[in-house]
Amino acid sequence: MSVAGGGIQMGRTWHCFFWCALALCADAQVGWAGQLISPSAAGRVGLTRAWYAQIGALRATGPIAHINLDGGTLLVQSTSGLLTALHPETGRTLWATQVGPPNRLSSEPAANEENVVVLNGSVLYVLDHKTGKILFERKLRAAPGAGPGVSETHAFVPMVSGVVEGYTLDPEKAAKAAPWVYKSAGRVLIPPMTTGQSVSWTTDKGYFYVASPNAKGIRFRLETRGAIDARPAYWTPNLYAGSTDGSLYAVNEATGKIVWRHSVGDAIYASPIAIEDRVFVVSEVSGMYCLDAKAGQVIWNAPGIRTFVSISPSRVYAVDQLGRLAVLDSRHGARLSSLTLEGISVKYANYQTDRIYLVSDTCVVQCLHETGLKSPVTYVPPPPPVEEDESDKPKRPVSKPPKAPVEPVDAAAEEAGNEAMPAEPDNAEAPADDDPFKEPGA
């Protein structure tokens, strides 16, 4: 009798456990679904939810820390180091790889057409872009200050001490090749930006450095009156950097000369966005400015905007001070409509296409786009103009003026202009063990 009673009691226990688990799953499903932008809500502001994808699980892999559209792939990085590659138009998972120990902090991923590069702790991991296979790893020589930047041949890793090191992406040379070394003044806490012609980075002392991506050294630097806390932007032929001194600087990539400088009146902490003939910059107080890329003049200002999200031919999408998706007219900056973003933790600033990528608290990535734009609108800076070879020009006879005394001139400074200053010889302000990616307790 007691055995039977125990069996009944055991059955009731499992019965209760089953329904409790079912209820928890139902609650989780309701919360998960509640953070998706519904088709009807998206439709009211002229958008379509193209796809959504669950990446890992909150308790198992941790929340999503970074999302980056790079090399034609949407890279999603969790706090535990799970790196997932998604097709940016369908949301299909291409591959998923655990990069490094899950108890160490991982950096924002960067990629080119062949490789994906991630820092886990103080170790550089290089993956195959197509398969996600880890090709090799390399221990860094010092403490990194931020994630890497990637060119066709090298990964550029910023160090807390102010040094940027360039590591080869060639697996056959990785073990023996010494990294290229670029020295700068101040701590480098923002990932470098690479173009086909340069690698550039900013420091907390207000310096903006531009160097050759082929180990030929620093070409020039720009000094501002405040820290530069955001990654620079690029659209041919200029680089754009915003400073906490309240100014946005447009610098010619080839010459290092300041093309224009525009003051917004208060600090700039967000990265500027350069697309075609316009530059978008968000200040701490005044909202978003749309500037003419050639002259730096204000086209329009949208108060209350906090983050750029994406742009289509007729609209600009941004996040306002209440966390809503604001839909702005691209010509005048007038607000057309708004969409509530409940439970959305990451709003990716997409300067490469018109697609809107959002990440929820429950590790769900979703993509929105304008209803009429089934194919993505892409934004790719044109190649810089090819310099004419002076040797091909016909030589003309030149009369020689009488010789006069010539004072010595710093040729490098003269070539770069007044804004081009020599790089600091060294910087050792920050301790080498000040590592934001260091294993806790190590």
RACOR-V503516 format. One record per residue. N is the residue number from 1. RES is the residue in one small letter. SS is DSSP state (h for helix, s for strand, l for the rest). Layout:
n: <N;N>
res: <RES;RES>
ss: <SS;SS>
//
This chain:
n: <1;2;3;4;5;6;7;8;9;10;11;12;13;14;15;16;17;18;19;20;21;22;23;24;25;26;27;28;29;30;31;32;33;34;35;36;37;38;39;40;41;42;43;44;45;46;47;48;49;50;51;52;53;54;55;56;57;58;59;60;61;62;63;64;65;66;67;68;69;70;71;72;73;74;75;76;77;78;79;80;81;82;83;84;85;86;87;88;89;90;91;92;93;94;95;96;97;98;99;100;101;102;103;104;105;106;107;108;109;110;111;112;113;114;115;116;117;118;119;120;121;122;123;124;125;126;127;128;129;130;131;132;133;134;135;136;137;138;139;140;141;142;143;144;145;146;147;148;149;150;151;152;153;154;155;156;157;158;159;160;161;162;163;164;165;166;167;168;169;170;171;172;173;174;175;176;177;178;179;180;181;182;183;184;185;186;187;188;189;190;191;192;193;194;195;196;197;198;199;200;201;202;203;204;205;206;207;208;209;210;211;212;213;214;215;216;217;218;219;220;221;222;223;224;225;226;227;228;229;230;231;232;233;234;235;236;237;238;239;240;241;242;243;244;245;246;247;248;249;250;251;252;253;254;255;256;257;258;259;260;261;262;263;264;265;266;267;268;269;270;271;272;273;274;275;276;277;278;279;280;281;282;283;284;285;286;287;288;289;290;291;292;293;294;295;296;297;298;299;300;301;302;303;304;305;306;307;308;309;310;311;312;313;314;315;316;317;318;319;320;321;322;323;324;325;326;327;328;329;330;331;332;333;334;335;336;337;338;339;340;341;342;343;344;345;346;347;348;349;350;351;352;353;354;355;356;357;358;359;360;361;362;363;364;365;366;367;368;369;370;371;372;373;374;375;376;377;378;379;380;381;382;383;384;385;386;387;388;389;390;391;392;393;394;395;396;397;398;399;400;401;402;403;404;405;406;407;408;409;410;411;412;413;414;415;416;417;418;419;420;421;422;423;424;425;426;427;428;429;430;431;432;433;434;435;436;437;438;439;440;441;442>
res: <m;s;v;a;g;g;g;i;q;m;g;r;t;w;h;c;f;f;w;c;a;l;a;l;c;a;d;a;q;v;g;w;a;g;q;l;i;s;p;s;a;a;g;r;v;g;l;t;r;a;w;y;a;q;i;g;a;l;r;a;t;g;p;i;a;h;i;n;l;d;g;g;t;l;l;v;q;s;t;s;g;l;l;t;a;l;h;p;e;t;g;r;t;l;w;a;t;q;v;g;p;p;n;r;l;s;s;e;p;a;a;n;e;e;n;v;v;v;l;n;g;s;v;l;y;v;l;d;h;k;t;g;k;i;l;f;e;r;k;l;r;a;a;p;g;a;g;p;g;v;s;e;t;h;a;f;v;p;m;v;s;g;v;v;e;g;y;t;l;d;p;e;k;a;a;k;a;a;p;w;v;y;k;s;a;g;r;v;l;i;p;p;m;t;t;g;q;s;v;s;w;t;t;d;k;g;y;f;y;v;a;s;p;n;a;k;g;i;r;f;r;l;e;t;r;g;a;i;d;a;r;p;a;y;w;t;p;n;l;y;a;g;s;t;d;g;s;l;y;a;v;n;e;a;t;g;k;i;v;w;r;h;s;v;g;d;a;i;y;a;s;p;i;a;i;e;d;r;v;f;v;v;s;e;v;s;g;m;y;c;l;d;a;k;a;g;q;v;i;w;n;a;p;g;i;r;t;f;v;s;i;s;p;s;r;v;y;a;v;d;q;l;g;r;l;a;v;l;d;s;r;h;g;a;r;l;s;s;l;t;l;e;g;i;s;v;k;y;a;n;y;q;t;d;r;i;y;l;v;s;d;t;c;v;v;q;c;l;h;e;t;g;l;k;s;p;v;t;y;v;p;p;p;p;p;v;e;e;d;e;s;d;k;p;k;r;p;v;s;k;p;p;k;a;p;v;e;p;v;d;a;a;a;e;e;a;g;n;e;a;m;p;a;e;p;d;n;a;e;a;p;a;d;d;d;p;f;k;e;p;g;a>
ss: <l;h;h;h;h;h;h;h;h;h;h;h;h;h;h;h;h;h;h;h;h;h;h;h;h;h;h;h;h;h;h;h;h;h;l;l;l;l;h;h;h;h;h;h;l;l;s;s;s;s;s;s;s;s;l;l;l;h;h;h;h;l;l;s;s;s;s;s;s;s;l;l;s;s;s;s;s;s;l;l;l;s;s;s;s;s;l;l;l;l;l;l;s;s;s;s;s;s;l;l;l;l;l;l;l;s;l;l;l;s;s;l;l;l;s;s;s;s;s;s;l;l;s;s;s;s;s;s;l;l;l;l;l;s;s;s;s;s;s;l;l;l;l;s;l;l;l;l;s;s;l;l;l;s;s;s;s;s;s;l;l;l;s;s;s;s;s;s;l;l;l;l;l;l;l;l;l;l;l;s;s;s;s;l;l;l;l;l;l;l;l;l;s;s;l;l;l;l;s;s;s;s;l;l;l;l;s;s;s;s;s;l;l;l;l;l;l;s;s;s;s;s;s;l;l;l;l;l;l;l;l;l;s;s;s;l;l;s;s;s;s;s;l;l;l;l;s;s;s;s;s;s;l;l;l;l;l;s;s;s;s;s;s;l;l;l;l;l;l;l;l;l;s;s;s;l;l;s;s;s;s;s;s;l;l;l;s;s;s;s;s;s;l;l;l;l;l;s;s;s;s;s;l;l;s;s;s;s;s;s;s;l;l;l;s;s;s;s;s;s;l;l;l;l;s;s;s;s;s;l;l;l;l;l;s;s;s;s;s;l;l;l;l;s;s;s;s;l;l;l;l;l;s;l;l;s;s;s;s;s;l;l;l;s;s;s;s;s;s;s;l;l;l;l;l;l;l;s;l;l;l;l;l;l;l;l;l;l;l;h;h;h;l;l;l;l;l;l;l;l;l;l;l;l;l;l;l;l;l;l;h;h;h;h;h;h;l;l;l;l;l;l;l;l;l;l;l;l;l;l;l;l;l;l;l;l;l;l;l;l;l;l>
//
